[in-house]
Amino acid sequence: NAYELIFANDSTYAPITSFSPMFKDMDKRQELDFWGNTQNTHFKPHLQSYFLVFRKKVINSHKFQQFIQSITKLPDHSLYILQYEVELTSYLSQLGYKYDSYIPYQKLAHLPIPDKNSYPLTLIKHHNNQFLKKRTFTEKLMILENIDDLLLYLKQNSPKTYLNILASKHPRLSHLKP
């Protein structure tokens, strides 16, 4: 799609391998007005804001522009999630815009935690996820998979990402060697 606006932040390591398959798949989904990589149902269903793509219909919407212009500085990261991330999807949906995520939430329904980023190896290995939350290596994200298995997989399949993780010098990973 030639006319898209991408919101991406620096809270992830990306791409794990390549964004091409994701964009190729989502280009086939022309019925969508906006999309993201993953969804979360905590609070209410919403696309997660670390990576969002808006198409022409949304970008040109006065209501969308108003929402974006209403964003103000907040004292805590979790407030951004509550006030903006969670609300944006339902706001646009109520205006009639269609959305979905690259990694279909229904395919992850068997995983009990609403934030599917708690299962990074599953997302990367089985769903071509191209994003790894940096919070994976902190106490700020509940990870329900073995971190060493994840790192071994990345070392073997995405050495560049693995080295970027090591270069970040996360205290929980100080025992690792390149």
Secondary structure, DSSP 8 states (H G I E B T S, - for coil): --SEEEEE-SSEE--SS-SHHHHHHHHT-TT-SEEES-EE-SSS-EE-TTEEEEEHHHHT-HHHHHHHHT----SSHHHHIIIIIHHHHHHHHHTT--EEESS-GGGGTTSSSSSGGG-HHHHHHHH----EEGGGGSTTS---S-HHHHHHHHHHH-HHHHHHHHHTT-GGGTT---
